[in-house]
Amino acid sequence: MSLRVSSPRSPSSRAPRGTAVAAGVALTAAALAVPGPALAEPSSRRPLTPPLTQPPAGPAKRPVATGYGGAVSTVDPYASAVAIEVLKKGGNAMDAAVAATAALGVSEPYVAALGGGGYVLYYDARKRRVHTVDGREAAPRRMRADSFVDPATGKAIPFDQAVTSGLGVGVPGTVAQWETALRRHGTRSLPALLKPAIRLAEKGFVVDQEFHDQTALNQKRFNAFPATREVFLRNGQAPAVGSTFRNPDLARTYRELAKRGPGWFYRGGLGREVVRTVRKPKVDPASGLNVRPGLMETRDLAAYRALTPRPTRVTYRGLDVYGQQPSSSGGSTIGEALNILGHFKLGPDDTVRTLHHYLEASKLAYADRGRYVGDPRHVKVPLDELLSRGFARERACLINPDRAATAPVPPGSPDGRYEKCRVPAAPAVSTTYEGPQTTHLVTADKWGNVVAYNITLEQFGGSGITVPGRGFLLNNELTDFTLQPPAPGSPPDPNLPGPGKRPRSSQAPTIVLDGHGRPKLAVGTPGGSTIITTVLQILLNRIDLRMDLPTALAAPRATQRNTPQVFAEQGFIDRYGTALTAKGHDVAPFPGPPAGTIGAATGLEFLSPRLVQAVAEPTRRGGGSAMVVRPRR
């Protein structure tokens, strides 16, 4: 199937409000250096310089770039510039993705760090195959189903206490993922790819409004940890917009990692520092925070491996859609929803009808996600049946084209024995909360290789705990587990904590191939459990509603995760709220965080075998940064 476009309009390429922009700034390696006195090396470990009277402008964020020779889209222009430089010097898409992720550890340290993890999809142009690398964080061996339960009450500890704790820290997967991804699919060494991030950490980047706001959001708990306060705050305050943020601790850590290799993290000195920090977080007594110690041991780090499961795959309107299989629920849930939607004729002639079916299919797929999807090494996940045509037909039969089903709806029975319209008897399952503070990037190279990469710490700033002297935060990914075991007699929960288990994720890096095995689209987003619906909606916008990719990505969003209400951005409510309410949907403003906006997607599309369009957000979360090696004239 060819991807037709019925609406050629693209979102404005103006820089978002609050972002420092200098017209005509060249996004090359030279743009990583901040001009003027901000380049002076600090005389101490303090990472910030005072703001200038006239704040210097950072590199421009442009949401759309079209051209040749390779492309990249990230949330951050510094990371995008690093990736483009790797591509210009002959690196491939995986090399560029790893280098960009290391740079994001500097400029987006609250969502991407050595202390986190993520999922990678890689399209190999020579073999025309899609591969995955699972770097999801894992629970320590001492973790049990009731590890987050307060024995005094029998209830799960308060969620904010689970987040800001050593108990919520999973064994980080980023470094192992880099090593595995480069060994299997890269052409450059990790030491070479860390060099741009080391320079960026030493020279610094210009603080924009988004970075300031993310820091201010964490200011209270960052102040509670002396090591975190030293790196990320200035006199206990969020860095000022226009100041230069440096992280010499992280530069030294990256440099030592380049020298010693991943074994230093998992079986050496850095690993011991991580374990020591998790088990005994250093907290300012004046903060009043109850910071629980973690269960991680050095043997947990030594046992960690990045995994390489086969991707999920479904065919939708003649296109092959690939995703990440469990422990992520992204590929299975998007795939099931697309299979359901494939039973209906959808298109731009009736957008409200298309959106109604999108919301109803999401509702059904989320019900099945909650009941069946977890870490397949620890629970039985009926993945093949969840993605089967028979199961999709049975679930699609439940959609009333004129009326929304009452949510939450119960899960289906992916048992291989499918009836035309079987009404489920099982009770509905609640949706586990996931923090929306993730990031996503896409890269493509001149050979046609493609990467879609989700990276995360879970919350903005993860656990809030920094490894002293190392310049990076630790995740709180174990709070993605169901913290309260189900009551006796309730259906089993596939996402309970367990030793070595990886918590269920919604991360959904997605690659779409045409009917001949050639890449057409790559897309993904942050957003916690809204990731799945955001990627699904972008795919429907592009494929069924025939928007071009910039319009599909910028269009107002809504999310239905098998809850009584549909949460939506105001633009969606203004445009479609009345018509969807008439069909029985209860549409309400998305509460966040961040309030009012859903996701911060990145994507790319091959407009021809050589011509690529990279796309980022024009405004959400401060906007993103799309670049190409050789712009189209």
C-alpha positions, 0 to 999 in steps of 0.5 A: 500500500502506498501512503496517500496524503489528503491534507498537504498542510504541515504545522508551522516550523516556528520555534515554540514559545519559551525556547531560545532560538538564534536565526541561522544557527548551523547545527553542526558539531560547532553548535555544541559549543556555547559562544562567548564567556560561557565557554570558560571552564568552571573553577569548581564542580558547580555545573552552572554559569550565571545567566547573562544580561542578554541570555545566549540563544541555544540552537534552533529547534525545527520540527520538520526537515526533509532531505538525503543522506540520513535523518534524525528526530529527537526532543533536543537540538544538541542530541540531534546535532550529535547524531547528524555529525555521526551520520556525516562521518559515515556512521550508521543509524544505530551509531547515531542513535547511541551517540544521540542517547548519550548526548540526551544523558547530558541535555535531557538528564531527567528522562535519559541516563546511564541509570535508566533503560529502554527499547530499540527497534532496528531495521536492517536495510541489507537483510530487510529485517527488523530486530529489537534490543530490550534494555528494560530495567529489572527487579533485583533477586530479592524483590517479591510480590509484596515488596511495596506493601507496608506490613503495618497496613497491608496496603501498598506504600504511598506512590510518591514514597515508592518513586523517591526511594531505593526500593523503586530503582531497577537494575539499569539496562542502558549500558548493556543495551548500547553494548549489545546494539552496537555489537549486533548492528553498529559500525562504531565503538562505544568510546568513539560515540561517547566523545560528543556527549563528553564534549557537551557535558564539559562545555555545557548547553544553554538552559531553555524554559523546558529544562528549567521547568522540569528542574523546578518540578523536582526542586524539592526532592532534588534538594533532599539528596546532596549529590543530586542538589550539587549536580542539578541545582544552583544554590538550591534553585532550578537553573535560570533560562539562558544560563549554561549547564555543565556536568563535569561529573558525567563527563568524567563518568562517560570518559571512564566508561569509554576506557573501562567498558560496560563491565565497569558498570555491571561487574566493576567499580561503578556497579558497586557505587550504584548498589551502595547508592541504592541500598543507602541513599544519602538524604538531607535529614532536614528534608523530612523525606522517608526514603526507603532503601533498595534491594539491589545487590552486585550480583543483580548487576552482574546477572543483567543482560540486554535481550533480543526478542523477535519484534511483534508484527501485524499487517494493516492496510497492506503495511507491516507494522513492527513493535516491541514485544513484552515486557513492553506492552507497546507492540502487542497492544498497538498490534491488537488495536490495528487488527481490530481496526482492520475490520472497519472501513475508515477514512477522512470522509468521516473523521468522527467515525474513525476516531470513535473506532480508534477509542473503542479499539483502544479500550478493548486492547487495553483490557487485554493488555492489563489481563495478559501482558507481563514479562514473558520470562516469568508469566505466560503471555499469549502473544500469538493469540493476542495478535491473531486475526481470529481474536481481533475478529471476536473483539471487533464484533463488540464495537457498536459503530454508533455507541461507546461501550461502558468502560472499563470493559472486560478482557477477552479470551485469547484461547484459539477458540473464537466465536463470531461475537463472544461477550467476555465474562471475566471482570475488568482489570485496572490500568497500572500507572506509568510515569509519562517522562520518557523520550523517543528518537528516530534515526535513518542513514544513507543505506536505509537502516532505521532506528526507533528508540525509547529511553526512560527513567520513568518519572522526570528525574527518576528516583531523584537519587544521583550516584555521588560524583557520577552525574547521573540519576537512577530510575524508579522503573520498578513502580511500573509494577502493580504495587498492591497484590490482588485480593484473594479470588481476583484474577491473577495480575501478570505485572506483580513484582518478582525476582529478576522480573522486568516491569510491564512497559508501554514504550512503543518504538514502531517501524512500518514497512511497505509490502516489499520489506522497505521502510516507510515510517518510524515513530514513537513517543514518551507519555507513560501508558498514553504512549500506546494510544499516541502512536496508534493515533499517529498511525491512523492519522497518517494511514487512514485519515491520510494526513502527511506525517508532520500534520499527523504528529502535530494533530490534537490527541486523545487517549482511551485506556479502558477508563470511564473517561476519554482524556484529550487535549483541548484542541481535540475537545474543541474539534471533536468533543461534541460529536463524540459525546453524542456517541456516548464518550465522556471526553475530559481535558487531559490532567497530565503531567504535563497538564494539557498535552499528551506525548512528545513524538518523533518520527520519520518517513521515507518519501522515496527510497532516498528522500527522508522527512524527519518530524518532531513536535512543533510545540508539545514539551517545548518542541523537538528537533528534526534534521537531515544530512543534506537538506532538499533544495 
